[in-house]
Amino acid sequence: MKSVFEASTGLDAHMVLNLLEQRRIAGRIEGEYLQGGIGELAAMGFVRVMVAEEDCAEARQIISEWEALQPPGEKV
């Protein structure tokens, strides 16, 4: 599996994974529970949405289209 999205929170990762699953791309979230162990340190890049290697290109395209629709300053 390969990472197609690095989220700032577990909620953001679940939103993206749900978006991909609606388009019939299966995946999983890794690192979601690491945030609780970080404490006061910045926990960037630990929560990732992973998909099968053969779905990477399509998943990244779907995520790019979704990000383009987000209002300015509201990007996940």
N, C-alpha and C positions, 0 to 999 in steps of 0.2 A: 504494500500500500504506500501511497505517496501523499504528502501534504499538499493541499490545494488552497488552504485558507488558514491564516493565523489570526485568532480572535483575541480581543482584549478581555472578554469574559466568557464563561460557560454559556450564558444566555445567547450571546452573539453567535457562538459556535452552533448551538442548537437551531437557531433561526436559519443559518446557512445550510446546515445538514438537512433540515426540513425542506428547504427550497430545492435542494438536489434530489431528495427522495420523491418530491412531486414530479420530477422529470425522469424518474426511474433510474437514478444513480444511487446505488447503495454506498454507504460509508460508515465511518465511526468517528468519535471524538476521542482524542488522546490528550492527557494532561489536565483534564478538567479539575481533578481533585488536588492538583499540586498548588493551586492558588491558596488554599487554606494553610499550607505549610510555609508559605513565603513570609508571612508576617508583614512588616512594613516595607519590605523591598518591592520594587516595581516588578510585577509579574507579567511581563510582556513576552509573547512568543511561546508560552508554555502550552496554551490551549490551541490545538490544531484540528482541522477537519481533514480526515484521511479518506481517500477513495482508491479503488483498484487502479493499477497503472494504466490499463487500457481505457479508463474513463477520465483520466486527468485532463486531457485537452478539452473535452466537452464540459467538464465540471468548471474548469477555469473560465471558459467562455460564458457559461451561465452566471457565474459569480461576477464577472466583469460587467455584464449587462445589468445585473441587479445593482451593483455599486454605482453605475452611471445614472440610475433612477433615483438615488438617494439625494435628499435636499443638501445644499452646501452646509458644511459644519456638522452634519448628522451622519457622516460615514462611519460604518462599524469598523 
